[in-house]
Amino acid sequence: MWYERSLHGRRCENCVLENGEMHVCRNGGYCKGRKGCSCPPGYTGVSCEKDLCLGYCYNDGICVRSASSGGAHEIECVCPAGFGGPRCGDDWCHRNGDHCLNG
């Protein structure tokens, strides 16, 4: 059967794809059969090698990976004091010439 030939490794992290290529699922991903890897939240790519958080948040924001109720992968930023917006790109302290005091 297909699953006997396409899943390898202790955690089913090695996939043999339909075209015969072998991929090792990285970053906690696992093989979902001959179609490739199923990646954990925040990772994508044929082998889950692309970290969506890498360079995503600005101004020292912290990227958080999560899975939505629909199973889609989502990432969001936790912004440091004085910054906001989806990727922490909004400088709230210096908006319109204002200055923050004490943080």
TIRO-2110 file (N, C-alpha, C; in Angstrom, 1 decimal):
// TIRO-2110
0.8, -1.2, 0.0, N, 1, A
0.0, 0.0, 0.0, CA, 1, A
0.9, 1.2, 0.0, C, 1, A
0.3, 2.4, -0.4, N, 2, A
1.1, 3.6, -0.5, CA, 2, A
1.7, 4.1, 0.8, C, 2, A
1.0, 3.9, 1.9, N, 3, A
1.5, 4.4, 3.2, CA, 3, A
2.7, 3.6, 3.7, C, 3, A
2.8, 2.3, 3.3, N, 4, A
4.0, 1.5, 3.6, CA, 4, A
5.2, 2.0, 2.9, C, 4, A
5.1, 2.5, 1.7, N, 5, A
6.2, 2.9, 0.9, CA, 5, A
6.6, 4.4, 1.1, C, 5, A
5.7, 5.2, 1.6, N, 6, A
5.9, 6.6, 1.6, CA, 6, A
6.2, 7.2, 3.0, C, 6, A
6.1, 6.4, 4.1, N, 7, A
6.4, 6.9, 5.4, CA, 7, A
7.6, 6.2, 6.0, C, 7, A
8.5, 7.0, 6.5, N, 8, A
9.7, 6.4, 7.0, CA, 8, A
10.2, 7.2, 8.2, C, 8, A
11.0, 6.7, 9.1, N, 9, A
11.5, 7.4, 10.3, CA, 9, A
10.7, 7.1, 11.5, C, 9, A
11.3, 7.3, 12.7, N, 10, A
10.7, 7.0, 13.9, CA, 10, A
9.4, 7.8, 14.1, C, 10, A
9.3, 9.0, 13.6, N, 11, A
8.1, 9.8, 13.8, CA, 11, A
7.4, 10.1, 12.5, C, 11, A
7.6, 9.2, 11.5, N, 12, A
7.1, 9.4, 10.2, CA, 12, A
7.5, 10.7, 9.6, C, 12, A
8.7, 11.2, 9.8, N, 13, A
9.1, 12.5, 9.3, CA, 13, A
9.8, 12.4, 7.9, C, 13, A
10.0, 11.2, 7.4, N, 14, A
10.6, 11.0, 6.1, CA, 14, A
9.5, 10.6, 5.1, C, 14, A
9.4, 11.4, 4.0, N, 15, A
8.4, 11.2, 3.0, CA, 15, A
9.0, 10.8, 1.7, C, 15, A
8.4, 9.9, 1.0, N, 16, A
8.7, 9.6, -0.4, CA, 16, A
7.5, 10.1, -1.2, C, 16, A
7.7, 11.2, -2.0, N, 17, A
6.7, 11.8, -2.7, CA, 17, A
6.2, 11.0, -3.9, C, 17, A
5.1, 11.5, -4.5, N, 18, A
4.6, 10.8, -5.7, CA, 18, A
5.7, 10.7, -6.9, C, 18, A
6.5, 11.8, -6.9, N, 19, A
7.5, 11.8, -8.0, CA, 19, A
8.8, 11.0, -7.6, C, 19, A
8.8, 10.4, -6.5, N, 20, A
9.9, 9.6, -6.0, CA, 20, A
10.9, 10.3, -5.2, C, 20, A
10.8, 11.6, -5.1, N, 21, A
11.7, 12.4, -4.2, CA, 21, A
11.5, 12.1, -2.8, C, 21, A
12.6, 12.1, -2.0, N, 22, A
12.5, 11.9, -0.6, CA, 22, A
12.7, 13.3, 0.2, C, 22, A
11.8, 13.5, 1.1, N, 23, A
11.9, 14.7, 1.9, CA, 23, A
11.9, 14.4, 3.4, C, 23, A
12.7, 15.0, 4.2, N, 24, A
12.7, 14.9, 5.6, CA, 24, A
11.9, 16.1, 6.1, C, 24, A
10.8, 15.8, 6.8, N, 25, A
9.9, 16.9, 7.4, CA, 25, A
10.7, 17.4, 8.6, C, 25, A
10.9, 18.7, 8.6, N, 26, A
11.6, 19.4, 9.7, CA, 26, A
10.7, 20.2, 10.6, C, 26, A
11.3, 20.6, 11.7, N, 27, A
10.6, 21.5, 12.7, CA, 27, A
9.4, 20.9, 13.2, C, 27, A
9.4, 19.6, 13.4, N, 28, A
8.2, 18.9, 14.0, CA, 28, A
7.1, 18.5, 13.0, C, 28, A
7.4, 18.7, 11.7, N, 29, A
6.5, 18.2, 10.7, CA, 29, A
6.4, 16.7, 10.6, C, 29, A
5.4, 16.2, 10.0, N, 30, A
5.3, 14.8, 9.7, CA, 30, A
4.8, 14.5, 8.3, C, 30, A
5.0, 13.4, 7.8, N, 31, A
4.7, 13.0, 6.5, CA, 31, A
3.2, 12.7, 6.4, C, 31, A
2.5, 13.3, 5.5, N, 32, A
1.1, 13.1, 5.3, CA, 32, A
0.8, 12.2, 4.1, C, 32, A
1.7, 11.4, 3.8, N, 33, A
1.6, 10.5, 2.6, CA, 33, A
2.4, 11.0, 1.4, C, 33, A
2.1, 10.6, 0.3, N, 34, A
2.9, 10.9, -0.9, CA, 34, A
2.7, 12.4, -1.4, C, 34, A
2.0, 13.2, -0.7, N, 35, A
1.8, 14.6, -1.0, CA, 35, A
2.8, 15.5, -0.3, C, 35, A
3.5, 15.0, 0.7, N, 36, A
4.5, 15.8, 1.4, CA, 36, A
4.3, 15.9, 2.9, C, 36, A
4.8, 16.9, 3.4, N, 37, A
4.8, 17.1, 4.9, CA, 37, A
3.6, 18.0, 5.4, C, 37, A
3.2, 17.6, 6.6, N, 38, A
2.2, 18.5, 7.3, CA, 38, A
3.0, 19.2, 8.3, C, 38, A
3.0, 20.5, 8.2, N, 39, A
3.9, 21.4, 9.0, CA, 39, A
3.2, 21.9, 10.2, C, 39, A
3.9, 22.1, 11.3, N, 40, A
3.3, 22.7, 12.5, CA, 40, A
3.1, 24.2, 12.3, C, 40, A
2.3, 24.8, 13.2, N, 41, A
2.1, 26.2, 13.1, CA, 41, A
3.4, 27.0, 13.0, C, 41, A
3.4, 28.0, 12.0, N, 42, A
4.5, 28.9, 11.9, CA, 42, A
5.6, 28.4, 10.9, C, 42, A
5.4, 27.2, 10.3, N, 43, A
6.3, 26.7, 9.4, CA, 43, A
5.6, 26.3, 8.1, C, 43, A
6.3, 26.4, 7.0, N, 44, A
5.8, 26.0, 5.7, CA, 44, A
6.9, 25.5, 4.8, C, 44, A
6.6, 25.2, 3.6, N, 45, A
7.6, 24.6, 2.6, CA, 45, A
7.4, 23.1, 2.5, C, 45, A
8.0, 22.6, 1.4, N, 46, A
7.8, 21.1, 1.1, CA, 46, A
8.3, 20.3, 2.3, C, 46, A
9.4, 20.7, 3.0, N, 47, A
9.9, 20.0, 4.1, CA, 47, A
9.7, 20.7, 5.5, C, 47, A
8.8, 21.7, 5.5, N, 48, A
8.6, 22.5, 6.7, CA, 48, A
9.8, 23.3, 7.1, C, 48, A
10.6, 23.7, 6.1, N, 49, A
11.9, 24.3, 6.3, CA, 49, A
11.8, 25.8, 6.5, C, 49, A
10.7, 26.4, 6.1, N, 50, A
10.6, 27.9, 6.1, CA, 50, A
9.9, 28.3, 7.4, C, 50, A
10.6, 29.1, 8.2, N, 51, A
10.1, 29.6, 9.5, CA, 51, A
9.4, 30.9, 9.2, C, 51, A
8.1, 31.0, 9.3, N, 52, A
7.3, 32.2, 9.0, CA, 52, A
7.6, 33.3, 10.0, C, 52, A
8.1, 33.0, 11.2, N, 53, A
8.4, 34.0, 12.2, CA, 53, A
9.7, 34.7, 11.9, C, 53, A
10.6, 34.1, 11.1, N, 54, A
11.9, 34.7, 10.9, CA, 54, A
11.8, 36.0, 10.3, C, 54, A
12.1, 37.1, 11.0, N, 55, A
12.1, 38.5, 10.5, CA, 55, A
10.7, 39.0, 10.3, C, 55, A
9.7, 38.4, 10.9, N, 56, A
8.3, 38.9, 10.7, CA, 56, A
8.0, 40.1, 11.5, C, 56, A
8.3, 40.1, 12.8, N, 57, A
8.0, 41.2, 13.7, CA, 57, A
9.1, 42.2, 13.7, C, 57, A
8.7, 43.5, 13.8, N, 58, A
9.6, 44.6, 13.8, CA, 58, A
9.8, 45.1, 15.3, C, 58, A
10.8, 45.9, 15.5, N, 59, A
11.1, 46.6, 16.8, CA, 59, A
11.2, 45.6, 17.9, C, 59, A
11.8, 44.5, 17.7, N, 60, A
12.0, 43.5, 18.8, CA, 60, A
10.8, 42.8, 19.3, C, 60, A
9.7, 42.8, 18.4, N, 61, A
8.5, 42.1, 18.7, CA, 61, A
8.8, 40.6, 18.8, C, 61, A
8.0, 39.9, 19.5, N, 62, A
8.2, 38.4, 19.6, CA, 62, A
7.1, 37.7, 18.8, C, 62, A
7.5, 36.9, 17.9, N, 63, A
6.6, 36.2, 17.1, CA, 63, A
6.0, 34.9, 17.8, C, 63, A
4.7, 34.7, 17.7, N, 64, A
4.1, 33.6, 18.4, CA, 64, A
3.4, 32.8, 17.3, C, 64, A
3.6, 31.5, 17.3, N, 65, A
3.0, 30.6, 16.3, CA, 65, A
1.7, 30.0, 17.0, C, 65, A
0.7, 29.8, 16.2, N, 66, A
-0.5, 29.2, 16.7, CA, 66, A
-1.3, 28.5, 15.5, C, 66, A
-2.2, 27.7, 15.9, N, 67, A
-3.1, 27.1, 14.9, CA, 67, A
-4.5, 27.6, 15.1, C, 67, A
-5.2, 28.0, 14.1, N, 68, A
-6.6, 28.5, 14.2, CA, 68, A
-7.5, 27.3, 14.4, C, 68, A
-8.7, 27.6, 14.7, N, 69, A
-9.7, 26.5, 14.8, CA, 69, A
-10.0, 25.8, 13.5, C, 69, A
-9.7, 26.5, 12.4, N, 70, A
-9.9, 25.9, 11.1, CA, 70, A
-8.7, 25.1, 10.6, C, 70, A
-7.7, 25.0, 11.5, N, 71, A
-6.5, 24.3, 11.1, CA, 71, A
-5.4, 25.1, 10.4, C, 71, A
-5.7, 26.3, 10.0, N, 72, A
-4.8, 27.1, 9.3, CA, 72, A
-3.7, 27.6, 10.3, C, 72, A
-2.5, 27.8, 9.8, N, 73, A
-1.4, 28.3, 10.6, CA, 73, A
-1.4, 29.8, 10.7, C, 73, A
-1.3, 30.3, 11.9, N, 74, A
-1.3, 31.7, 12.1, CA, 74, A
0.0, 32.1, 12.9, C, 74, A
0.4, 33.3, 12.7, N, 75, A
1.5, 33.9, 13.5, CA, 75, A
1.0, 35.3, 13.9, C, 75, A
1.5, 35.7, 15.0, N, 76, A
1.2, 37.1, 15.5, CA, 76, A
2.4, 37.6, 16.3, C, 76, A
2.4, 38.9, 16.4, N, 77, A
3.5, 39.5, 17.2, CA, 77, A
3.1, 40.0, 18.5, C, 77, A
3.9, 39.8, 19.5, N, 78, A
3.7, 40.5, 20.8, CA, 78, A
4.7, 41.6, 20.8, C, 78, A
4.1, 42.8, 20.9, N, 79, A
4.9, 44.0, 20.7, CA, 79, A
5.5, 44.5, 22.1, C, 79, A
6.7, 45.1, 22.0, N, 80, A
7.2, 45.7, 23.2, CA, 80, A
6.5, 47.1, 23.5, C, 80, A
6.7, 47.6, 24.7, N, 81, A
6.0, 48.8, 25.1, CA, 81, A
6.3, 49.9, 24.1, C, 81, A
5.3, 50.7, 23.7, N, 82, A
5.5, 51.8, 22.8, CA, 82, A
5.3, 51.5, 21.4, C, 82, A
5.1, 50.2, 21.0, N, 83, A
5.0, 49.8, 19.7, CA, 83, A
3.7, 48.9, 19.5, C, 83, A
3.1, 49.0, 18.4, N, 84, A
1.8, 48.2, 18.1, CA, 84, A
1.7, 47.9, 16.7, C, 84, A
0.5, 47.5, 16.3, N, 85, A
0.2, 47.1, 14.9, CA, 85, A
0.4, 45.6, 14.8, C, 85, A
0.0, 45.1, 13.7, N, 86, A
0.0, 43.6, 13.4, CA, 86, A
1.5, 43.1, 13.5, C, 86, A
2.5, 43.9, 13.1, N, 87, A
3.8, 43.4, 13.1, CA, 87, A
4.8, 44.3, 13.9, C, 87, A
4.2, 45.1, 14.9, N, 88, A
4.9, 46.0, 15.8, CA, 88, A
5.6, 47.1, 15.0, C, 88, A
5.1, 47.5, 13.9, N, 89, A
5.7, 48.5, 13.1, CA, 89, A
5.2, 49.9, 13.4, C, 89, A
4.2, 50.0, 14.3, N, 90, A
3.7, 51.4, 14.6, CA, 90, A
4.4, 51.9, 15.9, C, 90, A
5.1, 53.0, 15.8, N, 91, A
5.8, 53.6, 16.9, CA, 91, A
4.8, 54.6, 17.6, C, 91, A
4.2, 54.1, 18.6, N, 92, A
3.1, 54.9, 19.3, CA, 92, A
3.7, 56.1, 20.0, C, 92, A
5.0, 56.0, 20.5, N, 93, A
5.6, 57.1, 21.2, CA, 93, A
5.9, 58.3, 20.4, C, 93, A
6.2, 58.1, 19.2, N, 94, A
6.7, 59.2, 18.3, CA, 94, A
5.6, 59.6, 17.3, C, 94, A
4.4, 59.1, 17.4, N, 95, A
3.4, 59.4, 16.5, CA, 95, A
3.0, 60.9, 16.7, C, 95, A
2.9, 61.6, 15.6, N, 96, A
2.5, 63.0, 15.6, CA, 96, A
3.4, 63.9, 16.5, C, 96, A
4.6, 63.6, 16.6, N, 97, A
5.5, 64.4, 17.4, CA, 97, A
5.4, 64.1, 18.9, C, 97, A
4.5, 63.2, 19.4, N, 98, A
4.4, 63.0, 20.8, CA, 98, A
5.6, 62.2, 21.3, C, 98, A
5.8, 62.2, 22.5, N, 99, A
6.9, 61.4, 23.1, CA, 99, A
6.4, 60.6, 24.3, C, 99, A
6.8, 59.4, 24.5, N, 100, A
6.4, 58.6, 25.7, CA, 100, A
7.3, 59.0, 26.8, C, 100, A
6.7, 59.0, 28.0, N, 101, A
7.4, 59.2, 29.2, CA, 101, A
7.3, 57.9, 30.0, C, 101, A
8.4, 57.5, 30.6, N, 102, A
8.5, 56.3, 31.4, CA, 102, A
8.1, 55.1, 30.6, C, 102, A
8.6, 54.9, 29.5, N, 103, A
8.4, 53.7, 28.7, CA, 103, A
7.7, 54.1, 27.4, C, 103, A
END
